[in-house]
Amino acid sequence: MKSKWSKAGVLASVGCIILCAMLLFWNPYTSTHAGKGTILIILLMLILPAILGIFASLYRNAILMFIVTIWSLPCGLYLAVVRIPSIWNLFGCILIVYFITAMRMRRE
């Protein structure tokens, strides 16, 4: 992991996993627990691509990083704009970092 963009990709992926854990288990906006369906959707649409993003960043694979960006886009964008302002707006920042990381990796 030589590039600062690889580090940014790893940090964005780890940040996404942390935000997902907060959303599912320590949500500051509600006292109700996430249902099994919600956990499954977040797992498939945000956590799995974030794990793939860690590997894409470590191996500096731009194509995988683009896949991570596109895979995370629907759910991440929804969470980023569903309520403004909130902590979930950080999902939008993560998507931006994913995209910039993929573009920079492609140039390298």
C-alpha positions in Angstrom: 0.0 0.0 0.0 2.3 2.7 -1.3 -0.1 5.3 -2.6 -2.0 7.8 -0.5 -5.1 6.9 -2.6 -4.8 3.3 -1.5 -4.8 4.5 2.1 -7.8 6.7 1.4 -9.7 3.7 -0.1 -9.0 1.6 2.9 -10.0 4.4 5.3 -13.2 5.0 3.3 -14.0 1.2 3.4 -13.3 0.9 7.1 -15.4 4.1 7.7 -18.3 2.6 5.8 -18.2 -0.5 7.9 -18.1 1.5 11.1 -21.1 3.7 9.9 -23.0 0.6 9.0 -22.4 -0.9 12.5 -23.6 2.4 14.0 -26.7 2.4 11.7 -27.6 -1.2 12.6 -26.6 -1.5 16.3 -26.0 1.9 17.8 -28.3 4.3 15.9 -28.4 7.6 17.7 -31.7 8.6 16.1 -33.9 5.8 17.2 -34.2 3.3 20.0 -35.6 0.5 17.9 -33.4 -2.3 16.7 -32.8 -3.0 13.0 -34.7 -5.9 11.6 -33.3 -8.9 9.9 -34.2 -7.5 6.5 -32.5 -4.2 7.2 -29.4 -6.0 8.4 -29.4 -8.2 5.2 -29.7 -5.2 2.9 -27.0 -3.2 4.6 -24.7 -6.3 4.6 -25.2 -6.9 0.9 -25.3 -3.3 -0.3 -22.7 -1.6 1.9 -20.6 -4.0 4.1 -19.7 -6.5 1.4 -18.6 -3.8 -1.1 -16.6 -2.1 1.7 -14.7 -5.4 2.3 -14.1 -5.7 -1.4 -12.9 -2.0 -1.3 -10.3 -2.9 1.2 -8.9 -5.6 -1.0 -9.2 -3.3 -4.1 -7.2 -0.6 -2.3 -4.6 -2.9 -1.0 -4.0 -4.4 -4.5 -4.5 -1.0 -6.2 -7.1 -2.4 -8.5 -9.1 0.5 -10.1 -11.7 -1.8 -11.8 -12.6 -3.4 -8.4 -12.8 0.1 -6.9 -15.2 1.2 -9.6 -17.3 -1.9 -8.9 -17.3 -1.0 -5.2 -18.4 2.5 -6.0 -21.3 1.4 -8.3 -22.4 -1.4 -6.0 -22.5 1.0 -3.0 -24.1 3.9 -4.9 -27.9 3.2 -4.6 -28.0 2.4 -0.9 -25.2 4.8 0.1 -26.8 7.7 -1.8 -30.2 7.0 -0.3 -28.7 7.0 3.2 -26.8 10.2 2.4 -29.8 12.2 1.3 -32.7 10.7 3.2 -32.2 13.1 6.2 -30.1 16.2 6.1 -28.3 17.0 8.4 -27.4 13.7 10.0 -24.4 11.5 10.6 -25.6 9.3 7.7 -24.6 12.1 5.3 -21.1 10.7 5.7 -22.1 7.9 3.4 -22.1 10.5 0.6 -18.5 11.4 1.5 -17.5 7.8 1.5 -19.0 7.4 -2.0 -17.0 10.4 -3.2 -13.8 9.0 -1.8 -14.5 5.6 -3.4 -14.9 7.4 -6.8 -11.8 9.6 -6.4 -9.8 6.7 -5.3 -10.8 4.6 -8.3 -10.0 7.5 -10.7 -6.6 8.1 -9.1 -5.7 4.4 -9.1 -6.6 4.3 -12.8 -4.1 7.1 -13.5 -1.4 5.4 -11.6 
